[in-house]
Amino acid sequence: MPQLYNVTAPRKATNLSLNSDLLAKARDLKVNLSATLEQALNDKLKSIEAEKWKTDNKAAIQVYNEFVQNNGCLGDEYREF
């Protein structure tokens, strides 16, 4: 699956506001905040893109599902399981 963003783009400093207790606990546990936020944002982007794909392809998915319901899956005659 292609990346949703340029992973080689330069890093950019930013300011965030976080719950102070959450931040203190993360720092106490030596959590890498930058890496954690990047992963969380990547996961969020994937989720949003997946929902967008489903919405954009809803009509085609519905037509395909109706076809399968009426005719079975393409290639069913070759299945061995």
PyRosetta script that sets phi, psi and omega in degrees:
from pyrosetta import init, pose_from_sequence

init()
pose = pose_from_sequence("MPQLYNVTAPRKATNLSLNSDLLAKARDLKVNLSATLEQALNDKLKSIEAEKWKTDNKAAIQVYNEFVQNNGCLGDEYREF")
pose.set_psi(1, 131.8)
pose.set_omega(1, -179.8)
pose.set_phi(2, -67.9)
pose.set_psi(2, 150.8)
pose.set_omega(2, 177.6)
pose.set_phi(3, -65.9)
pose.set_psi(3, 149.5)
pose.set_omega(3, 178.9)
pose.set_phi(4, -85.9)
pose.set_psi(4, -6.8)
pose.set_omega(4, -179.2)
pose.set_phi(5, -152.4)
pose.set_psi(5, 166.4)
pose.set_omega(5, -179.4)
pose.set_phi(6, -79.0)
pose.set_psi(6, 105.9)
pose.set_omega(6, -176.7)
pose.set_phi(7, -71.8)
pose.set_psi(7, -13.5)
pose.set_omega(7, 179.1)
pose.set_phi(8, -98.1)
pose.set_psi(8, 1.4)
pose.set_omega(8, 178.8)
pose.set_phi(9, -62.2)
pose.set_psi(9, 148.0)
pose.set_omega(9, -179.8)
pose.set_phi(10, -65.6)
pose.set_psi(10, 153.9)
pose.set_omega(10, 177.7)
pose.set_phi(11, -76.6)
pose.set_psi(11, 151.4)
pose.set_omega(11, 179.2)
pose.set_phi(12, -132.8)
pose.set_psi(12, 128.1)
pose.set_omega(12, 177.5)
pose.set_phi(13, -67.1)
pose.set_psi(13, 145.5)
pose.set_omega(13, 178.9)
pose.set_phi(14, -147.9)
pose.set_psi(14, 159.5)
pose.set_omega(14, 177.1)
pose.set_phi(15, -106.1)
pose.set_psi(15, 136.8)
pose.set_omega(15, 178.4)
pose.set_phi(16, -130.3)
pose.set_psi(16, 153.8)
pose.set_omega(16, 171.6)
pose.set_phi(17, -109.8)
pose.set_psi(17, 124.2)
pose.set_omega(17, -178.9)
pose.set_phi(18, -128.7)
pose.set_psi(18, 157.6)
pose.set_omega(18, 173.1)
pose.set_phi(19, -58.8)
pose.set_psi(19, 126.4)
pose.set_omega(19, -173.5)
pose.set_phi(20, -63.8)
pose.set_psi(20, -36.4)
pose.set_omega(20, 179.3)
pose.set_phi(21, -69.5)
pose.set_psi(21, -41.6)
pose.set_omega(21, 177.4)
pose.set_phi(22, -60.5)
pose.set_psi(22, -44.5)
pose.set_omega(22, 179.3)
pose.set_phi(23, -63.0)
pose.set_psi(23, -44.2)
pose.set_omega(23, -179.7)
pose.set_phi(24, -62.3)
pose.set_psi(24, -43.3)
pose.set_omega(24, 179.6)
pose.set_phi(25, -65.1)
pose.set_psi(25, -41.0)
pose.set_omega(25, 178.5)
pose.set_phi(26, -63.7)
pose.set_psi(26, -42.5)
pose.set_omega(26, 178.9)
pose.set_phi(27, -66.0)
pose.set_psi(27, -40.9)
pose.set_omega(27, 178.1)
pose.set_phi(28, -58.5)
pose.set_psi(28, -35.0)
pose.set_omega(28, -179.2)
pose.set_phi(29, -91.0)
pose.set_psi(29, 7.2)
pose.set_omega(29, 177.4)
pose.set_phi(30, 59.9)
pose.set_psi(30, 37.1)
pose.set_omega(30, 177.5)
pose.set_phi(31, -72.5)
pose.set_psi(31, 131.9)
pose.set_omega(31, 176.2)
pose.set_phi(32, -77.8)
pose.set_psi(32, 102.8)
pose.set_omega(32, -174.2)
pose.set_phi(33, -63.9)
pose.set_psi(33, -42.2)
pose.set_omega(33, -179.0)
pose.set_phi(34, -62.3)
pose.set_psi(34, -48.3)
pose.set_omega(34, -179.3)
pose.set_phi(35, -64.8)
pose.set_psi(35, -40.0)
pose.set_omega(35, -179.5)
pose.set_phi(36, -64.8)
pose.set_psi(36, -44.2)
pose.set_omega(36, 179.3)
pose.set_phi(37, -67.1)
pose.set_psi(37, -41.4)
pose.set_omega(37, 177.8)
pose.set_phi(38, -58.8)
pose.set_psi(38, -44.3)
pose.set_omega(38, 179.6)
pose.set_phi(39, -65.0)
pose.set_psi(39, -42.3)
pose.set_omega(39, 179.6)
pose.set_phi(40, -63.9)
pose.set_psi(40, -41.4)
pose.set_omega(40, 178.6)
pose.set_phi(41, -67.4)
pose.set_psi(41, -39.8)
pose.set_omega(41, 177.1)
pose.set_phi(42, -61.0)
pose.set_psi(42, -45.4)
pose.set_omega(42, 178.2)
pose.set_phi(43, -61.3)
pose.set_psi(43, -41.2)
pose.set_omega(43, 179.5)
pose.set_phi(44, -64.8)
pose.set_psi(44, -43.9)
pose.set_omega(44, 178.1)
pose.set_phi(45, -60.6)
pose.set_psi(45, -42.9)
pose.set_omega(45, 178.0)
pose.set_phi(46, -59.9)
pose.set_psi(46, -43.6)
pose.set_omega(46, -179.8)
pose.set_phi(47, -63.0)
pose.set_psi(47, -45.4)
pose.set_omega(47, 179.7)
pose.set_phi(48, -64.3)
pose.set_psi(48, -44.1)
pose.set_omega(48, 179.5)
pose.set_phi(49, -63.7)
pose.set_psi(49, -39.2)
pose.set_omega(49, 178.7)
pose.set_phi(50, -63.6)
pose.set_psi(50, -43.6)
pose.set_omega(50, 178.0)
pose.set_phi(51, -64.7)
pose.set_psi(51, -40.1)
pose.set_omega(51, 177.9)
pose.set_phi(52, -62.7)
pose.set_psi(52, -42.7)
pose.set_omega(52, 179.3)
pose.set_phi(53, -61.2)
pose.set_psi(53, -44.2)
pose.set_omega(53, 179.5)
pose.set_phi(54, -60.8)
pose.set_psi(54, -43.0)
pose.set_omega(54, 179.5)
pose.set_phi(55, -65.0)
pose.set_psi(55, -47.0)
pose.set_omega(55, -178.5)
pose.set_phi(56, -63.9)
pose.set_psi(56, -28.6)
pose.set_omega(56, -175.5)
pose.set_phi(57, -109.3)
pose.set_psi(57, 12.5)
pose.set_omega(57, -175.8)
pose.set_phi(58, -57.0)
pose.set_psi(58, -45.2)
pose.set_omega(58, -177.9)
pose.set_phi(59, -64.1)
pose.set_psi(59, -44.2)
pose.set_omega(59, -179.9)
pose.set_phi(60, -65.1)
pose.set_psi(60, -40.0)
pose.set_omega(60, 178.8)
pose.set_phi(61, -63.4)
pose.set_psi(61, -41.9)
pose.set_omega(61, 179.8)
pose.set_phi(62, -64.1)
pose.set_psi(62, -43.7)
pose.set_omega(62, 178.6)
pose.set_phi(63, -62.5)
pose.set_psi(63, -43.9)
pose.set_omega(63, 179.0)
pose.set_phi(64, -62.8)
pose.set_psi(64, -45.2)
pose.set_omega(64, 179.4)
pose.set_phi(65, -60.8)
pose.set_psi(65, -39.3)
pose.set_omega(65, 177.1)
pose.set_phi(66, -65.6)
pose.set_psi(66, -40.5)
pose.set_omega(66, 177.7)
pose.set_phi(67, -60.5)
pose.set_psi(67, -47.2)
pose.set_omega(67, -179.4)
pose.set_phi(68, -63.3)
pose.set_psi(68, -40.8)
pose.set_omega(68, 179.7)
pose.set_phi(69, -62.1)
pose.set_psi(69, -38.7)
pose.set_omega(69, -178.0)
pose.set_phi(70, -84.7)
pose.set_psi(70, -30.4)
pose.set_omega(70, -171.1)
pose.set_phi(71, -123.7)
pose.set_psi(71, -7.9)
pose.set_omega(71, -173.6)
pose.set_phi(72, 82.6)
pose.set_psi(72, 174.1)
pose.set_omega(72, -179.6)
pose.set_phi(73, -75.5)
pose.set_psi(73, 146.6)
pose.set_omega(73, 173.5)
pose.set_phi(74, -63.7)
pose.set_psi(74, 132.9)
pose.set_omega(74, 179.1)
pose.set_phi(75, 87.7)
pose.set_psi(75, 3.5)
pose.set_omega(75, 179.4)
pose.set_phi(76, -55.4)
pose.set_psi(76, -33.7)
pose.set_omega(76, -176.8)
pose.set_phi(77, -68.1)
pose.set_psi(77, -15.1)
pose.set_omega(77, -179.6)
pose.set_phi(78, -100.2)
pose.set_psi(78, -3.0)
pose.set_omega(78, -179.0)
pose.set_phi(79, -66.5)
pose.set_psi(79, 141.6)
pose.set_omega(79, 175.9)
pose.set_phi(80, -119.8)
pose.set_psi(80, 15.1)
pose.set_omega(80, 179.8)
pose.set_phi(81, -129.5)
pose.dump_pdb("model.pdb")
